[in-house]
Amino acid sequence: MEKNKKKGFFFKQYEAPNLSPFDKLFEIFKELITHTSGDFDEAIDWLRQLDIEYKLTDENYTIDDFIEDLKKKGYIREELKDDGTSGTGITAKTERAIRQSALDQIFGNLKKTGNGNHKTKYSGSGDEKTGEFRDYHFGDGLESISLTESLRNAQINNGVDEFRLTENDLVVEDAQFKSQMSTVLMIDISHSMILYGEDRITPAKKVAMALAELITTRYPKDTIDILVFGNDAWPIAIKELPYLKVGPYHTNTVAGLQLAMDMLRRKRNTNKQIFMITDGKPSCVREKDGTYYMNSNGLDEYIVEQCYNQAAQARKLHIPITTFMIANDPYLQKFVNRFTEANQGKAFYTGLKGLGEMIFEDYETNRKKKIR
């Protein structure tokens, strides 16, 4: 389902024969509520239009029945709107369902792990056994010695009649470190994210929700913080993601990077990284006197130099930046290449379809670091 000029959404017939009438509609509703940034009334209007066109319901189960079930199941509630009138809004239960749906869509092929930790490629005196054995070295902890394998060596080396266990007989079961990662995800909410009739903010939101759900469920020892940047940058909570909208903003990449590094400085984890999802060029910086310098015409040298300086600063702090540029303009690619070189990070030039998979691939890669 995606937006078009005629009706707002292009809907492909949804096939889910094993789902109940409520569950079939709920899958579509979660998609619609993401597109409408949490606007329940607008989402239901679209659902009714889709029902007319695709006959999603029948006389046994109507859209009104679905709304009533949403209330009974705790997915919606009555609330006061900003203008003081009463209306219907989604609950925290729906927000979690949306994040889980995004996770299933983007990372659905991942297998769950039992302990929620990710192994590094480094072995040593870590905290998870690998099943591999090696000779004992001075300094290895007694708890890492494999008694069974060591006794077996002693019998082979010294015989059974006069049993002796020497240091040369000792065998250690190797272990791997469980790395921890602190991640900041930066999302561009400048006006260019909806320019030319293309909705780029909804896929970006889905990626953010999926990544947040992935980290909090599969890697509970990791941390993720999310910030958005337009003329300025500010942090948002995970629960705010479904409601995220594009504003009439320029792109202050510098402010986003500064805030991201400030957030990561407060983290105790050794491994830190920044993901930045953007489709536009940096076009704004805030001056020391509080005023804004803006220029949307091409790449402004004054603005981009400050971006390069921030990239270099992050490199000094050992914080790699992975940029996901949703654009194909050669001059923007040239900027991102130089930005990435200054940081010694990574850059992906991508359409929206494969964005989630690439972010996860890079997240897994960056986590494979030895804890120093």
N, C-alpha and C positions, 0 to 999 in steps of 0.2 A: 504494500500500500504506500503510495507516495503522492505528493501534491501535484496537481496540474491546474491550469488556468480556468478550466470550465467549472469544475465542481470542488476543487480544493484537494481531493484525494483520488488517486487511481487505485481501485480495489481489485485484487485478484481473488477469485472464488476460493474461499477458505474450506478446506476439506479436513474434517476431524470426526470421522464416523463414530469413534468410541467415546466421545465426550458428551456430557449432558448438555441440554439446551443452554443452561446457565454458563457452563464452562466454555462452550463455543463462543458465546457472545462476550464473555469476559476476556478471552484472548484478543478479540478485536478491540474491545473497550480499552485495554491496557495500551495498545498501540495508538489509539486515538487520543487518549489522555496525555500521552507523551508529546504528540504533535501539537496539541492545544495548550501545552505548558500548564497542565493541571486545571484547565477550565472545564468543569463538569458539564455545564449547560451546552457549551459548544460541542463537546465530545458526543453528548447524547443526540444533539441535532444531526451530526454527521452519521451517527449510528442509525437514526431513523431513516435518513436518506438512503443509506446503504441497504437497509431492510426493504425499502420500497423497490429498489433496483434489483437486489439479489435474493429477495425472499428469504431472509435469515430466520424469520419466525413464522409461526402459524397461529391458528385460533387457540391452540392448547398452551402456548407460551408466547407472550407478547413482550415488547420492549418495556411496557409498564410493569409486567411481572418481573422482568430482569431488574428494573430499578428497585422494586420492592425487596428483591432478594439481596441486592447490594446493601440495602439498609440493614436487613436482618443479619447478614453475615459480617457486618461491621466495616464495610469498605467505603461507605460514604456517611456523611453526617450533615445536619443543618448547622449553618454558621453565619456570622455577620460578615458582610462584605465591607470593602473599604468605604463605600458610600453610605454605610449605615443600614442598608437593606439586608434582609435575610436571604440566604441562598443555600446551595448544596455544595459541599466540598469533599475532597477525598481525605481519607484517614492515613495514619502511619502504616496501617496494615496494607493499604493499597500501594503506598510508596515502596514498601518492601517487595510487594509482588511485582512492581514495575522493574525494580532493580534485578530481581531474580529472572524476570523475563528477558531483560537485556543481556544478562549473563548467559542464559540458555541460547539466545540468538547468536551471540558473538563468540562465546567460548564453549559452545555446547558439546564439542568433541573432546573436552578435557575429562580425564578420569580423576575422581576424587581421591585424596590421600587421607589416611587415617589420622595422622598426627598434626597435619597442618603446617609442616615445615618443609623447606626446600633444601636439598643437599647441594653442597658445592662440589667442585671437581677436585678439591684438595683433601688429602687424607692426613692423619696425624692424631694428636691427642684430643680428638673432638668429642662429641657427645652422642653419636649414633653409630652403632656397629655396622661394618660393611660386609662381614663374612669372610674377609681376607685376613691372612695371617702373615706375620713377619718376625724376624729375630728380635729378641729383646735388646734394647739399647739403654745405656745408663740414663736415668731421668724419667723413664717410663713409669707411670703409676702402677702400683701393685694391683689395683682393681682392673687394669687392662690385660693382665696376664691370663692366658687361657690355660687353666689347670689341666684339662684333659690332654691337650696337645703337648704341653710341657712334660707330663708324666710319660706320655708315649715316647717322646724323644729320649727321656732318661733311660727307659727300658731298652730302647734300640742302641743307644750309645754306650751304656754301662752294664747292660745285662740285668737279669732278674735276680740272680743269686745274691749279689751284693749291690743292693739298690742305692744309688746316689743321684741326687738332683743338683746339678751345677748351673751356674749362670749361662753356660753355653747351651743348656737344654731348654731354656725358657723361650716361650713363644708368646707374642702379643697379638691380640685381635685388633686389627686396625679400625679406626673410626673416622667419621667425616664430621666436619663442622656444619652446624646449622646456621647459615647466615641470616642476618636480619637486615631488612631494607626499609629506608624511609623514602617515600616518594611524594613529590608534589606534582600534581597535574594542573597545567595552565590551559584554560579554555578561552579562546578569542571570542568575545561577544560584540565585536564591532559590527557596524551596519553591513559591511561587505559579506557577512556570513549568510545574508539572505538576498543579496543582489542578483539581478538577472534571472529572477524567478526560480532560483535553485536554493532549496532548503539544506543548508549545511549545518545548522545548529542542532537539529534533531539527531542526526547521526553522531555528532560530537557528544551530545548529552548521553546517548545510548552507550557509547564507548566509556564515558566517565562512570556511568552507573554500573556497567558490567565490571570495570576494573575495580571499583570500590567494593562491589559485592564479592568479587574474586579474592581480593586481598583480605577482607574481613572474615571470610569463611574458610578459605584454603590456607592462608598465611596469617593467622591471628597474631603472631609476634611482630609482623611488619606494621608500618603505619602508612596511611595515605592522607594527604591534605589536598584540598582542591581550591583553586582560586580562579577568578575570572578577570579579564582585563579588557578595558575599552579606553576611555580617556584616562582612567585611573585603574588600579587593581585592588581587589578586596577578596578575602577568603569567604567561602560559602560552606555550609554544612552538607553532608551527603544527602540528608533529607530534603534539601532545597533543589536538588538537581532536576526533578521532573518539572519544576516551575520556571526553569531558566529561560530567559528570553533575550533576543538580540536588542540592543539599544541604538540610539542615534549617535554612536560613538566613533571616534577615530581609534587608531590602534597604538596604544602606549606599551609597546613590548618591554621597554626599559623598566617601567613601573612593575610589570608582572614579574620580571626576573629579580628585581630587588626584593620584592615581597617573598618570592619563592626561596631565595637564599636566606632571608631573615628567618623564615619558618624552619628551614633545615638546620640553621645554626643551633637551634634549641633542642635538636634531637641528639640522643646519645649514641644512636647506631653509627657504626663505622661506615656502612654503605649508604650512600645518599644519591638521589638522582632526580632530575626534572624531566617531565614530559610536557611538551608544548604543542598544542593543536591550534593551527592558525591557517587562514587562507589568504591573508593579505599582508601587504608590506607595512612596516612600522611607519606611522605617519604623525606621531605625537610624542612629545616629552613635556614633563613638568619642570619649569625652571625653579631656581632657588627662592625666588620671590613669590612663588605660588601661582604664577601665570602659566599658561600653556602655549607652547610653540607647536603649531600644526601646519602640515603641508602634505596634501594628498596627491600632488603632481609628481609622479615618478618617485625615485628614491632620493630623499633629502640627505645630503652628505652629513650634515650636522646631527641628524637623528640616528642614522645608521652607525656612525662612529661611536655613539654612546651605547648602542646595542653590542658592538664588537667589544667595547670595554667591559660590559657586564659579562659577556661570554668568557673573556679572559679572567675576570675576577672569580667566576665560578670554577674555572679550571684550577686556579690557585687554591681554592677550597676543596679540591678533589670532588667536585660535583659535576658529573657529566650531564649534558643537555641533549635530549633526543627530540628533534623537531620533526613534526608530521605536517608537512606543507601540502595543503589541499589546493594546489595551483600548479599550472604548467608554464607560466610565463618565464621566458628565459632570463629576464633581468631579475626576477625574484629568486630564481634558482641560483643565480650568481651571488646574490646577497646571502642566501642560506648557506651556500658552499663556504663563503668567507667566514660567516658566523660560526659554522661548524668547525672550521679550521682553527679559529681563535680559541674555541673551547675544547678541541680534540674530542668532540662528541660524535653524534650520528645524525643523519638526516634521511628522511624518507619523503619522496614525492609521490603522492597517492591520490587516488580517487576515494570516494567515501566507502565503497563496497568492502575493500580489504583493510580498512583502517584498524579495526579491532584485532584482527589476527596479527598484524604487524606490531601493534603495541604490546600484545602479549608475548610475542617472540622476543622483543627487545627487553621486556620486563624479566623474562626468564634468563636471558643472557646476562643482563647486568647484575642479577642476583648471584651469579656464580663467581663469587669473589671470596678470597680467603680473609677471614677475620684476623686483623693484626692486633 
